[in-house]
Amino acid sequence: MKKYVLGIASIFLVSMSIVGTSWKAVEDPQTQQQLLKNIAADSLYSQYILNLYHEAHLDSAGLNAEVFEKALTGFYNMKYSGLLHSKSILTIADFDQESCKKRLYIIDLEKKKLVLNTWVAHGQNSGGDKPDSFSNSINSNQSSLGFYLTGEIYYGKHGRSLKLDGMDQGFNNNARDRAIVVHGADYVGQESINQLGRLGRSQGCPAVSSKLSDKVISAISDRTVLFINNSDQQYHSTFLNETLAASVALHQEEVLASRMD
């Protein structure tokens, strides 16, 4: 008897589910159609990210796929917002990794190529070898998380340097006031790692090796995206809209494909 009752109940629930689904389709077919389109776009976007991740050999370079997806999503959101110029460069400083690892990745998205993989320093008050504390406050001497837009090249106390604009309110929007810039530093390199067991640290700037600073600055200058990541922190951003990113990325792929035909 119990099995019979359970069987009837199951049929009833399935029937109600079908009726409910049919009713929703009649009630708002455009909404359901858009939902299906979004699901399809998200699936294609996920595959696009995975293909790009492997084609650029980011897996073998040590970059986590989820970190890449987050950074790429921000790139396409910023592109949609009209913030970027013509360069298809995405730079990721992955502060999930220790400073002794080459955790700076400069990626040419159009060419699907890793341009440069090298060391990058974090702020002296953000932690030792691996940063665990971040701040947007002036004089904190800590790194700030989030999306940046590269600004003007100038010559200062560290030589040729690159200004940054923090795009995430509350996380890095004080970058200009804090003088957070990309610059070369003698404490970034294998010599420091051999001596200290880690890189030296900055006052919050994503400092790179003095030997490579010109190459880094030339590659990422002119309004490109720099993303500073740490997955353990409570970070959020208006630039992490995946549906929007999928739309922009897939449209761009269609345009590139049509040019090749």
MONOR-V307191 format. One record per pair of residues at least 24 apart in sequence whose C-alpha atoms are under 10 Angstrom apart, sorted by the first residue. I is the first residue (numbers start at 0). J is the second residue. If there is no record, write none. Layout:
I:J  I:J
This chain:
37:241  37:242  37:243  37:245  37:246  38:242  39:245  40:241  40:242  40:243  40:244  40:245  40:246  40:248  40:249  41:241  41:242  41:243  41:244  41:245  41:246  41:249  42:245  43:245  43:246  43:248  43:249  44:68  44:72  44:241  44:242  44:244  44:245  44:246  44:247  44:248  44:249  45:241  45:245  47:245  47:248  47:249  47:252  48:72  48:245  48:248  50:111  51:108  51:109  51:110  51:111  51:112  52:108  52:111  52:112  52:113  53:111  53:112  54:110  54:111  54:112  54:113  55:106  55:107  55:108  55:110  55:111  55:112  55:113  55:114  56:111  56:112  56:113  57:104  57:106  57:112  57:113  57:116  60:101  60:102  60:104  60:113  60:116  60:117  61:93  61:96  61:100  61:101  61:102  61:104  61:116  62:91  62:92  62:93  62:95  62:96  62:101  62:102  62:103  62:104  62:116  63:93  63:95  63:96  65:230  66:91  66:92  66:93  66:95  66:226  66:227  66:228  66:229  66:230  67:91  67:93  67:104  67:226  67:228  68:239  68:241  69:226  69:228  69:238  69:239  69:240  69:241  70:145  70:146  70:224  70:225  70:226  70:227  70:228  70:238  70:239  71:108  71:224  71:226  71:238  71:239  71:241  71:244  71:248  72:238  72:239  72:240  72:241  72:242  72:243  72:244  72:245  72:247  72:248  73:145  73:146  73:147  73:224  73:225  73:226  73:236  73:237  73:238  73:239  73:240  73:241  73:243  73:244  74:146  74:147  74:148  74:223  74:224  74:225  74:226  74:238  74:239  74:244  74:248  75:224  75:238  75:239  75:240  75:241  75:243  75:244  75:245  75:246  75:247  75:248  75:251  76:237  76:238  76:239  76:240  76:241  76:242  76:243  76:244  76:245  76:246  76:247  76:248  77:146  77:147  77:148  77:166  77:223  77:224  77:237  77:238  77:239  77:244  78:223  78:224  78:238  78:244  78:247  78:248  79:238  79:243  79:244  79:246  79:247  79:248  80:238  82:148  82:222  82:223  82:224  83:148  83:149  83:221  83:222  83:223  83:224  84:221  84:222  84:223  85:221  85:222  85:223  86:218  86:219  86:220  86:221  86:222  86:223  86:224  87:111  87:219  87:222  87:223  87:224  88:112  88:113  88:114  88:218  88:219  88:220  88:221  88:222  88:223  88:224  88:225  89:113  89:114  89:218  89:219  89:223  89:224  89:225  89:226  90:114  90:115  90:116  90:146  90:147  90:215  90:218  90:219  90:223  90:224  90:225  90:226  90:227  91:116  91:145  91:146  91:224  91:225  91:226  91:227  91:228  92:116  92:117  92:118  92:119  92:120  92:121  92:144  92:145  92:205  92:225  92:226  92:227  92:228  92:229  93:119  93:144  93:226  93:227  93:228  93:229  93:230  94:119  94:120  94:121  94:128  94:129  94:130  94:131  94:142  94:144  94:227  94:228  94:229  94:230  94:231  95:129  95:130  95:131  95:227  95:228  95:229  95:230  95:231  96:128  96:129  96:130  96:228  96:229  97:121  97:127  97:128  97:129  97:130  97:197  97:198  98:127  98:128  98:129  98:130  98:187  98:188  98:192  98:196  98:197  98:198  98:199  98:200  99:128  99:129  99:187  99:188  99:189  99:191  99:192  99:193  99:195  99:196  99:197  99:198  99:199  100:128  100:129  100:189  100:192  100:197  100:198  101:188  103:205  103:207  103:225  103:226  103:227  104:225  104:226  105:215  105:218  105:219  105:224  105:225  106:218  106:219  107:218  107:219  109:251  109:252  109:255  114:215  114:218  115:211  115:214  115:215  115:218  116:215  117:187  117:188  117:207  117:208  117:211  117:215  118:187  118:188  118:189  118:198  118:205  118:206  118:207  118:208  118:211  119:181  119:183  119:184  119:187  119:188  119:198  119:199  119:200  119:201  119:204  119:205  119:206  119:207  119:208  120:184  120:186  120:187  120:188  120:197  120:198  120:199  120:200  120:201  120:202  120:203  120:204  120:205  120:206  120:207  120:208  121:198  121:199  121:200  121:201  121:202  121:203  121:204  121:205  121:206  121:207  121:227  122:199  122:200  122:201  122:202  122:203  122:204  122:205  122:206  123:199  123:200  123:201  123:202  123:203  123:204  124:200  124:201  124:202  124:203  125:200  125:201  125:202  125:203  126:200  127:196  127:197  127:198  127:199  127:200  128:192  128:195  128:196  128:197  128:198  128:199  128:200  129:197  129:198  130:229  131:229  131:230  131:231  131:232  132:229  132:231  132:232  133:170  133:171  133:203  133:229  133:232  134:169  134:170  134:171  134:173  134:203  135:165  135:167  135:168  135:169  135:170  135:171  135:172  135:173  135:174  135:177  135:203  136:169  136:170  136:171  136:172  136:173  136:174  136:176  136:177  137:173  137:174  137:175  137:176  137:177  137:178  137:203  138:176  138:177  138:202  138:203  139:177  139:202  139:203  140:177  140:179  140:200  140:201  140:202  140:203  140:204  141:200  141:201  141:202  141:203  141:204  142:170  142:171  142:174  142:179  142:200  142:201  142:202  142:203  142:204  142:205  142:227  143:167  143:169  143:170  143:171  143:172  143:173  143:174  143:179  143:203  143:204  143:205  143:227  143:228  143:229  144:169  144:170  144:171  144:172  144:226  144:227  144:228  144:229  144:230  144:232  144:234  144:235  145:169  145:170  145:171  145:172  145:225  145:226  145:227  145:228  145:229  145:234  145:235  145:236  145:238  146:170  146:171  146:172  146:224  146:225  146:226  146:227  146:228  146:236  146:238  147:171  147:172  147:174  147:222  147:223  147:224  147:225  147:226  147:227  148:219  148:220  148:221  148:222  148:223  148:224  148:225  148:226  149:180  149:181  149:216  149:219  149:220  149:221  149:222  149:223  149:224  149:225  150:175  150:180  150:219  150:220  150:221  150:222  150:223  151:180  151:220  151:221  151:222  152:180  152:181  152:216  152:217  152:220  152:221  154:182  155:182  156:182  157:181  157:182  157:183  157:184  157:185  157:206  157:209  157:212  158:182  158:183  158:184  158:209  158:212  158:213  159:183  159:209  159:212  159:213  159:216  160:206  160:212  160:213  160:215  160:216  160:217  160:220  161:212  161:213  161:215  161:216  161:217  161:219  161:220  161:221  162:216  162:220  163:204  163:220  163:222  163:223  163:224  163:225  164:222  164:224  164:225  165:225  165:226  166:224  166:236  166:237  166:238  167:234  167:235  167:236  167:237  167:238  168:235  168:236  168:237  169:234  169:235  169:236  170:234  170:235  170:236  171:227  174:203  174:204  177:202  177:203  177:204  178:202  178:203  178:204  179:203  179:204  179:205  179:206  180:204  180:205  180:206  181:205  181:206  181:207  181:212  181:215  181:216  181:219  181:220  182:206  182:207  182:208  182:209  182:211  182:212  182:213  182:215  182:216  183:207  183:208  183:209  183:210  183:211  183:212  183:213  183:215  183:216  184:208  184:209  184:210  184:211  184:212  185:209  185:210  187:211
